[in-house]
């Protein structure tokens, strides 16, 4: 009787390049890759005026997510791959949903809302972001516009665990027609008495809701407010106003802003920016984010969320000063990292690019 011979397993990485493997495997199944996370559009669902929810199936290389995190999607438009970040909702281990609202002049958002069809393949990053509250903490959720998306993800996660904490959600939109997930939010509140949903429509013809800086926010009168944790998501001005409303009155505050406000101070003129790896010298405006300024010069730096969250655009500083466009913080320490999407040059600058 012959003894069994066990041959060592050899990874295909040893003898086949990822590009070649992905090409041939993709002929059998578009989601099969050697190492690249991918997602395929399965179906589209309406999600309010000018918005669409896209249900995506990921491949096995995507590592999953926590409620409230983001991913960066790569979308091919006219032969060029463009990257944008979204906050998905986990449906199961292999399916997620992202909701996209078409933005005036937004190439990616309009493509996804109007043109993307089932079967479309997208690259997808691993999930990132830390907008996750402490376990067991009562919550006050403040959302405006597309900021409802991570809140939906968090609420679905809490509902799946029986809504173990008290939650108040305030959701601002212009009108009910602009709002997303209204039926789902009402159903969640009906099924879970510990969840209260407050809809704030600022352009309602009968009773327009005050904006966050003037809204009474009944939940703030809660005697247990001091132990609540607040999560806020929306435009930069909304997030800043939310923080001012609850400052010193709550146990914690976490926020993500998906747009930048105007610079804290107006700076005029240009500075010399050298890209150390290529030796290229550029004259860039002082008041403009480095990512925008470099793209205006025809360059394509690596980037992701364009919000200063994912760190995809971060590079090393060799010398020179920068200013954070939202906080106004200035930095000149040589070893300090530079987030191109939210930092502008203040002096002549040398970057490791």
Secondary structure, DSSP 4 states (H G I P E B T S, - for coil): -PPP--PPP--GGGTS-HHHHHHHHHHH-TT--SS--EEEEEEEEE-STTEEEEEEEE-TT-----TT-BEEEEEEETTEEEEEEE--EE-SSSEEEEEEE--TT-HHHHIIIII--TT-EEEEPPPB----PPTT--EEEEEEGGGHHHHHHHHHHHHHTT--S-EEEEEEESSGGG-SSHHHHHHHHHH-TTEEEEEEETT-SSSPPPPTTT---GGGG-TTGGG-EEEEEESHHHHHHHHHHHTTTSSEEEEEESSPPSPSS---SEEEEEETTTTEEEEEETTS-HHHHHHHTT-----S-SSSSS-TTEEEEEE--EEETTT--EE--TTSEEETTTEEESS-EEE--
